[in-house]
């Protein structure tokens, strides 16, 4: 928890003020029974109304001071807690942004979402309550015991009897609670994951009428969350009855022996009343411990989960500065092999090819052949296990990350658009690009005419992940966003699958004027045939490399692909 709560240290002055005000409240609370003792022994029993009024005025003044301290304490506590929450959430988000892809894949997206929301709320609440009441509870219990000894040590001993047992019991419950609520938060991750998957795939769910199945799947994980939460809360609910039982036994002992002391003349009535007051305050403080332990246990479990992210090793990537050098786009793979972290199975094996500046390389292969993985190595989302990737004869590991990625226009397999306007989405490619540049990129991507037909044109709002656009429109906007960058290397990962033949042909014709080196993953032989070279992958290995004509002559696998597509739609001339 040290790492998490270190983010509160910048607010130490506000924390100090809140703690001082909390101690003033506590001081008033501990002094009040002494004032009551004076009122009873020196005022009521002595028949001195002046003393009653004087000490009554003192009590009223103390109450006003405690009230004002509480109000101001709440202000500073809230300021610290919410500022701390903002800083922590920002730090988590910044850390996630710096993750390498290998590090990012260690954490499920639903888990990161829970850490950024629920977990932060838990620790914020505990910090606020600590400055407001949580620290006051143990201090009030200890202070009440000390004050009881000052008033009457003999009677105070009866309050002391159960304290060692309660301390051991509370330490045990804290440890147990942390483990239980850690499991609850992990269950919450699973619930979030199921909800996230369902909402993302809502069209598929409805198309296959799988609403009932999804409901059962959700009910299963939600029931696990409910079961673990109930188990944790039930255990925590044992705290209050046990605390009250021990303290009430002590209180009965004080009353019983206190009455005997008063009858024997060894104690005053006011002393017994003061001891009872302190016993009641201790009981109230211990009663609050059940709430404190639940809150602390949840917060500690949440803090440990957030520390996993903040202290995650595996390196980080920063792309905040570069030399400004723009590569020409000469790309070479030399004996590149790769496997994902934690996996024994290789994805790519001894891959070699060379693409010259301005050339177009088509990449083909069956599902799982390693096409997307190969493309992901170029912007250094991952680093090869063996071999080298060279751009302009220089290992990509030696290029500043900003220069490398500034030179790449990347269009992923699944088109991703962000909530905002079309103008804002295209501006992701280059935030400084003007509307003319955005429109020019959209024209090349064959999406300009469609945008012009929207009521707000480039100001049209795009729903989350482009939900209000067709698949082809999303793909073309993603391509336009990449073209806005004027990249040296343009990566298209099966990014034209939703386009009709005519639109795709117009797209490739428009891109012929681009100076970019193009790497295009495609399943269409007609697209591959128009490339300068074709790289054919089979289970991560190069099964063929050359022009369409060369592969037709040399590769049986490539001929099978061509024949298969010819039989279905006759779209390729095998002799081309």
C-alpha positions in Angstrom: 0.0 0.0 0.0 3.0 2.3 0.4 3.2 2.9 -3.4 -0.4 3.8 -3.6 -0.6 6.2 -0.6 2.6 7.9 -1.5 0.5 9.8 -4.0 -1.1 11.5 -1.0 2.2 12.9 0.3 2.0 16.0 -1.9 -1.0 17.1 0.2 0.8 16.7 3.5 -0.2 20.2 4.7 -3.9 19.6 4.1 -3.5 16.2 5.7 -1.8 17.8 8.7 -4.6 20.4 9.1 -7.3 17.7 8.9 -5.5 15.6 11.5 -5.1 18.5 13.9 -8.8 19.3 13.5 -9.7 15.6 14.1 -7.5 15.6 17.2 -9.4 18.7 18.5 -12.7 16.8 18.0 -11.2 13.8 19.8 -9.9 16.0 22.6 -13.4 17.5 23.2 -14.8 14.0 23.2 -12.3 12.8 25.9 -12.7 15.9 28.0 -16.5 15.9 28.1 -16.9 13.0 30.7 -14.5 15.0 33.0 -16.8 18.0 32.7 -19.8 15.8 33.4 -18.0 14.5 36.5 -17.4 18.1 37.8 -21.0 19.0 37.1 -22.2 16.0 39.2 -19.8 16.0 42.1 -19.2 19.8 42.5 -22.5 21.1 41.2 -25.5 18.8 41.5 -24.5 16.8 44.6 -23.1 19.9 46.3 -26.2 21.9 45.3 -24.1 24.6 43.7 -26.1 25.9 40.6 -23.3 28.4 39.7 -20.9 25.5 39.2 -23.5 23.7 37.1 -23.9 26.7 34.9 -20.2 27.4 34.6 -19.3 23.8 33.6 -22.4 23.7 31.4 -21.1 26.7 29.6 -17.7 25.1 29.2 -19.4 22.0 27.7 -21.3 24.1 25.3 -18.2 25.9 24.2 -16.4 22.6 23.7 -19.3 21.3 21.6 -19.2 24.4 19.3 -15.4 24.0 18.9 -15.9 20.3 18.0 -18.6 21.2 15.5 -16.5 23.8 13.7 -13.5 21.5 13.7 -15.6 18.7 12.2 -16.9 21.0 9.4 -13.5 22.3 8.4 -12.0 18.8 8.8 -14.5 17.5 6.3 -13.5 20.1 3.8 -9.8 19.3 3.9 -10.4 15.6 4.0 -12.5 15.7 0.9 -10.0 17.9 -0.8 -7.1 15.5 -0.1 -9.1 12.3 -1.0 -10.4 13.6 -4.3 -7.1 15.1 -5.3 -5.3 11.9 -4.4 -7.9 9.9 -6.4 -7.3 12.2 -9.4 -3.5 11.8 -9.2 -3.7 8.1 -8.7 -6.1 7.6 -11.6 -3.8 9.7 -13.9 -0.7 7.8 -12.8 -2.4 4.5 -13.5 -3.6 5.7 -16.9 -0.1 7.1 -17.8 1.5 3.8 -16.7 -0.9 1.8 -18.9 -0.1 4.1 -21.8 3.6 3.4 -21.3 3.2 -0.4 -21.3 4.8 -2.4 -24.0 2.3 -4.7 -25.7 3.8 -7.7 -23.9 3.2 -6.1 -20.5 -0.3 -4.9 -21.6 -1.3 -8.4 -22.5 -0.6 -9.6 -18.9 -3.7 -7.8 -17.7 -7.2 -8.4 -18.9 -8.9 -5.2 -20.1 -11.8 -5.8 -17.6 -9.2 -5.9 -14.7 -7.6 -2.7 -15.8 -11.0 -1.1 -16.0 -11.9 -2.2 -12.4 -8.6 -0.9 -11.2 -9.3 2.5 -12.8 -12.7 2.8 -11.3 -13.8 0.6 -8.4 -10.4 0.1 -6.9 -9.5 3.8 -6.9 -12.9 4.6 -5.3 -12.1 2.1 -2.5 -8.8 3.7 -1.6 -10.2 7.2 -1.9 -13.0 6.4 0.5 -10.6 4.9 3.0 -8.3 8.0 2.8 -11.2 10.3 3.4 -12.6 8.2 6.2 -9.2 7.9 7.8 -8.8 11.7 8.0 -12.4 12.1 9.1 -13.3 9.2 11.6 -11.2 6.1 11.0 -8.1 7.3 12.8 -10.3 8.8 15.5 -11.8 5.4 16.4 -8.6 3.7 17.7 -7.4 6.9 19.2 -10.7 7.4 21.0 -10.6 3.8 22.4 -7.0 4.2 23.6 -7.6 7.8 24.9 -10.8 6.7 26.7 -8.9 3.9 28.5 -6.1 6.3 29.5 -8.6 8.9 30.8 -10.4 6.2 32.7 -7.2 5.3 34.5 -6.7 9.0 35.3 -10.2 9.2 36.8 -10.2 5.9 38.8 -7.5 3.3 38.1 -9.3 0.6 40.0 -12.5 0.8 38.0 -10.5 1.3 34.8 -8.9 -2.1 35.2 -12.2 -3.7 34.3 -12.2 -1.9 31.0 -8.7 -3.3 30.4 -9.6 -7.0 30.8 -10.9 -7.6 27.3 -8.5 -5.3 25.4 -5.7 -7.8 24.6 -8.3 -10.3 23.3 -9.9 -7.6 21.1 -6.5 -6.5 19.6 -5.6 -10.1 18.6 -9.1 -10.7 17.3 -9.1 -7.5 15.2 -5.6 -8.3 13.7 -6.9 -11.7 12.6 -10.0 -10.3 11.1 -8.0 -7.7 9.1 -5.8 -10.3 7.5 -8.8 -12.6 6.8 -10.7 -9.6 5.3 -7.9 -8.6 3.0 -7.8 -12.1 1.5 -11.6 -12.3 1.1 -12.1 -8.9 -0.4 -9.2 -9.5 -2.8 -11.1 -12.4 -4.1 -14.3 -10.3 -4.4 -12.4 -7.7 -6.5 -11.2 -10.5 -8.8 -14.7 -11.8 -9.2 -15.8 -8.2 -10.1 -13.1 -8.3 -12.8 -14.8 -11.4 -14.3 -18.3 -9.8 -14.2 -16.9 -6.7 -15.9 -15.3 -8.9 -18.6 -18.6 -10.7 -19.4 -20.5 -7.4 -19.5 -17.8 -5.9 -21.7 -17.8 -8.8 -24.2 -21.6 -8.9 -24.3 -21.9 -5.1 -25.1 -19.2 -5.3 -27.7 -20.8 -8.3 -29.4 -24.4 -7.2 -29.1 -25.1 -7.5 -32.8 -23.7 -11.1 -32.8 -25.7 -12.0 -29.7 -28.9 -10.8 -31.3 -28.2 -12.3 -34.6 -27.7 -15.8 -33.1 -30.4 -15.3 -30.5 -27.9 -16.0 -27.7 -29.5 -13.6 -25.2 -30.6 -16.5 -23.0 -27.2 -18.1 -23.1 -25.5 -14.8 -22.3 -27.9 -14.2 -19.4 -27.0 -17.6 -17.9 -23.3 -16.9 -18.4 -23.6 -13.5 -16.6 -25.7 -15.1 -13.9 -23.0 -17.6 -13.3 -20.2 -15.1 -12.7 -22.6 -12.7 -10.9 -23.6 -15.6 -8.6 -19.9 -16.2 -7.8 -19.4 -12.5 -7.0 -22.5 -12.6 -4.8 -21.4 -15.8 -3.0 -17.9 -14.5 -2.3 -19.2 -11.1 -1.2 -21.7 -12.6 1.1 -19.0 -14.9 2.6 -16.8 -11.9 3.2 -19.5 -9.7 4.7 -20.8 -12.5 6.9 -17.4 -12.9 8.4 -17.0 -9.2 8.9 -20.4 -9.1 10.6 -19.1 -11.3 13.4 -16.9 -8.4 14.5 -19.5 -6.2 15.9 -21.4 -8.7 18.1 -18.1 -10.0 19.6 -16.8 -6.5 20.3 -20.0 -5.5 21.9 -20.2 -8.6 24.0 -16.7 -8.1 25.4 -17.2 -4.4 26.0 -20.6 -4.8 27.6 -19.2 -7.4 30.0 -16.6 -4.9 31.0 -19.2 -2.2 31.4 -21.4 -4.4 33.6 -18.3 -5.1 35.8 -17.7 -1.3 36.1 -21.3 -0.7 37.1 -21.3 -3.6 39.6 -18.0 -2.8 41.3 -18.5 1.0 40.9 -21.7 0.8 42.9 -19.8 -1.1 45.7 -17.0 1.6 45.6 -19.6 4.4 46.0 -21.3 2.7 48.9 -18.0 2.1 50.6 -17.0 5.8 50.0 -14.0 4.9 48.0 -15.4 6.5 44.8 -17.6 9.4 43.9 -20.7 9.1 41.8 -19.2 11.5 39.2 -16.2 9.2 38.8 -18.4 6.2 38.1 -20.4 8.2 35.6 -17.2 9.3 33.9 -15.9 5.8 33.7 -19.2 4.6 32.3 -19.0 7.4 29.7 -15.5 6.3 28.7 -16.7 2.7 28.5 -19.5 3.7 26.2 -17.1 5.7 24.1 -14.8 2.7 23.8 -17.8 0.6 22.9 -18.7 3.0 20.2 -15.2 3.2 18.9 -14.9 -0.6 18.8 -18.3 -0.8 17.1 -16.9 1.4 14.3 -14.1 -1.1 13.9 -16.3 -3.5 12.0 -16.9 -0.8 9.4 -13.2 0.2 9.4 -12.0 -3.4 8.9 -14.4 -4.0 6.0 -13.3 -0.7 4.4 -9.6 -1.2 5.1 -9.7 -4.8 3.8 -11.3 -3.7 0.6 -8.9 -0.8 0.2 -5.8 -2.9 0.9 -6.9 -5.5 -1.7 -7.6 -2.8 -4.2 -4.3 -1.1 -3.4 -2.4 -4.3 -4.0 -4.1 -4.8 -7.4 -3.2 -1.2 -8.4 0.4 -1.7 -7.3 0.6 -4.7 -9.7 0.1 -2.2 -12.5 2.2 0.6 -11.2 5.1 -1.7 -10.4 4.7 -3.9 -13.4 8.1 -4.8 -14.9 8.8 -5.7 -18.5 9.9 -2.3 -19.5 8.0 0.7 -20.8 8.0 2.7 -24.0 8.2 6.4 -24.4 7.9 8.3 -27.7 8.1 11.9 -26.6 11.2 13.0 -28.5 13.0 12.0 -31.7 15.5 13.4 -34.2 12.8 14.2 -36.7 14.5 11.9 -39.3 12.0 10.3 -41.7 13.0 6.9 -43.1 12.8 6.3 -46.8 10.9 3.0 -46.2 13.4 0.3 -47.2 12.3 -2.7 -45.0 14.2 -5.9 -44.5 13.5 -8.9 -42.3 16.6 -11.1 -41.6 16.0 -14.5 -40.0 13.3 -13.2 -37.7 11.6 -15.5 -35.3 9.1 -14.7 -32.6 6.9 -16.2 -29.9 4.7 -14.5 -27.4 5.7 -14.1 -23.7 4.7 -17.1 -21.7 4.2 -19.3 -24.7 6.3 -22.2 -25.8 5.0 -22.2 -29.3 6.7 -20.0 -31.9 4.6 -17.8 -34.1 7.2 -16.8 -36.7 10.2 -18.9 -37.8 13.2 -17.6 -39.7 11.3 -15.1 -41.8 13.3 -13.3 -44.5 12.2 -10.7 -47.1 13.1 -7.3 -48.5 10.7 -4.5 -49.6 12.3 -1.5 -51.3 11.0 2.1 -50.8 7.7 2.6 -52.5 7.1 -1.1 -53.3 3.9 -2.9 -52.3 4.2 -6.3 -50.5 1.1 -8.5 -50.2 1.1 -10.9 -47.3 -1.1 -14.0 -47.6 -1.6 -17.1 -45.5 -4.2 -19.1 -43.6 -5.7 -17.9 -40.3 -3.0 -18.2 -37.6 -0.2 -18.1 -40.1 1.4 -15.1 -38.3 0.5 -12.3 -40.7 -0.7 -9.8 -38.1 2.1 -10.8 -35.7 4.7 -10.0 -38.5 3.1 -6.6 -39.0 3.1 -5.9 -35.3 6.9 -6.3 -35.2 7.5 -3.4 -37.5 6.3 -0.6 -35.2 7.9 -2.5 -32.3 4.8 -3.5 -30.5 6.9 -6.6 -29.8 10.5 -7.3 -30.3 11.7 -10.4 -32.3 13.2 -13.3 -30.3 15.9 -13.8 -32.8 16.9 -12.0 -36.0 16.8 -8.4 -37.0 14.3 -6.0 -38.7 16.0 -3.2 -40.6 14.6 0.1 -41.9 17.0 1.9 -44.3 19.7 -0.6 -43.2 19.3 0.3 -39.5 18.0 -2.0 -36.8 14.6 -0.7 -35.7 15.7 -1.0 -32.1 18.2 1.8 -32.8 15.5 4.1 -34.3 14.0 6.5 -31.7 10.5 5.2 -31.1 8.9 8.5 -32.1 10.8 8.6 -35.4 9.9 5.0 -36.1 6.2 5.3 -35.4 5.9 8.8 -37.0 7.0 7.1 -40.2 4.3 4.4 -40.1 0.7 4.6 -41.0 -1.0 1.6 -39.3 -4.5 0.3 -40.1 -5.4 -2.6 -37.8 -7.4 -5.7 -38.7 -10.4 -4.4 -36.6 -11.1 -0.8 -37.5 -11.1 1.3 -34.4 -12.7 4.7 -34.3 -13.1 6.9 -31.2 -16.1 8.8 -29.9 -16.0 12.2 -31.4 -16.4 13.8 -34.9 -15.1 12.4 -38.2 -12.8 15.4 -38.3 -11.3 14.5 -34.8 -10.9 10.9 -35.8 -9.0 11.7 -39.0 -7.0 14.3 -37.0 -5.5 11.4 -35.0 -3.2 10.8 -38.0 -1.8 14.3 -37.6 -3.2 16.7 -35.0 -1.8 19.7 -37.0 -3.4 18.7 -40.3 -5.8 21.2 -41.8 -9.3 20.3 -43.2 -7.9 20.4 -46.8 -5.3 17.6 -45.8 -8.0 15.6 -44.1 -10.3 15.8 -47.1 -7.5 14.9 -49.5 -6.7 11.8 -47.4 -10.4 10.9 -47.3 -10.6 11.2 -51.1 -7.8 8.8 -51.6 -9.4 6.4 -49.1 -12.7 6.6 -51.1 -14.7 7.9 -48.1 -15.0 11.6 -48.9 -18.2 11.4 -51.0 -19.9 9.3 -48.2 -18.8 11.9 -45.6 -20.2 14.7 -47.7 -23.6 13.0 -47.7 -23.8 13.1 -43.9 -25.9 16.0 -42.5 -22.9 17.4 -40.6 -20.2 16.2 -43.0 -16.8 16.1 -41.3 -18.5 17.3 -38.1 -20.6 14.2 -37.9 -20.4 12.5 -34.5 -19.0 8.9 -34.5 -20.4 6.6 -31.9 -18.3 4.4 -29.7 -16.1 2.3 -31.9 -17.9 3.7 -34.9 -21.2 2.0 -34.0 -23.2 4.3 -36.3 -21.0 3.5 -39.4 -20.8 0.5 -41.7 -17.9 -1.8 -41.8 -16.7 -0.4 -45.1 -17.0 3.2 -43.9 -15.0 2.4 -40.7 -12.2 0.7 -42.8 -12.0 3.6 -45.2 -11.9 6.2 -42.4 -9.1 4.2 -40.7 -7.2 4.2 -44.0 -7.7 7.9 -44.4 -6.5 8.5 -40.8 -3.3 6.6 -41.7 -2.8 8.5 -45.0 -3.0 11.9 -43.1 0.4 11.0 -41.6 2.1 10.9 -45.0 3.8 7.7 -43.9 7.0 6.2 -45.3 5.6 2.7 -44.5 1.8 2.0 -44.8 0.6 -1.1 -43.0 -2.8 -2.4 -44.0 -3.8 -5.5 -42.0 -6.6 -7.0 -44.0 -8.1 -3.5 -44.0 -10.1 -3.7 -47.3 -12.1 -6.9 -46.5 -15.4 -5.0 -46.2 -15.0 -3.0 -49.5 -16.7 -4.0 -52.7 -14.5 -4.8 -55.8 -15.1 -1.4 -57.4 -14.3 0.7 -54.3 -11.2 -1.4 -53.6 -9.9 -1.0 -57.1 -10.4 2.8 -56.9 -8.6 2.8 -53.5 -5.5 0.9 -54.9 -5.5 3.2 -57.9 -5.5 6.3 -55.6 -2.7 4.8 -53.5 -0.4 4.3 -56.5 0.5 8.0 -56.1 1.7 7.5 -52.5 5.4 7.2 -52.0 4.9 4.9 -49.1 6.2 1.3 -48.8 3.0 -0.7 -48.4 2.5 -4.0 -46.6 -0.9 -5.4 -47.2 -2.4 -8.4 -45.6 -5.1 -9.8 -47.9 -7.0 -12.9 -48.7 -7.8 -11.8 -52.2 -5.6 -13.1 -54.9 -6.8 -10.2 -57.1 -5.3 -7.7 -54.6 -2.1 -9.7 -54.2 -1.6 -10.0 -57.9 -1.3 -6.3 -58.2 1.6 -6.1 -55.6 5.3 -5.9 -56.4 5.9 -9.0 -54.3 3.8 -11.6 -52.4 4.9 -13.1 -49.1 3.1 -16.4 -48.5 3.2 -17.6 -44.9 2.3 -21.1 -43.6 2.4 -21.7 -39.9 4.8 -18.9 -39.3 7.2 -19.9 -42.0 7.8 -18.4 -45.5 6.1 -20.8 -47.9 6.7 -18.5 -50.9 8.1 -15.1 -51.9 8.0 -13.5 -55.3 5.6 -12.0 -57.9 2.3 -13.5 -58.7 3.7 -15.2 -61.8 6.7 -16.5 -59.9 4.6 -18.1 -57.2 2.2 -19.6 -59.7 5.2 -21.3 -61.2 7.0 -22.3 -57.9 4.4 -22.6 -55.1 1.9 -25.4 -55.0 0.2 -23.8 -51.9 -0.2 -20.5 -53.8 -1.7 -22.3 -56.8 -4.2 -24.0 -54.5 -5.3 -20.6 -53.2 -5.7 -19.2 -56.7 -7.6 -22.3 -57.9 -9.9 -22.1 -54.8 -10.8 -18.5 -55.5 -11.2 -19.1 -59.3 -13.7 -21.9 -58.6 -15.8 -19.6 -56.4 -15.8 -16.3 -58.3 -13.4 -16.5 -61.2 -11.8 -13.2 -60.2 -8.2 -14.0 -61.1 -6.5 -14.9 -64.3 -4.2 -17.7 -63.3 -1.8 -16.7 -66.2 -1.6 -13.1 -65.1 
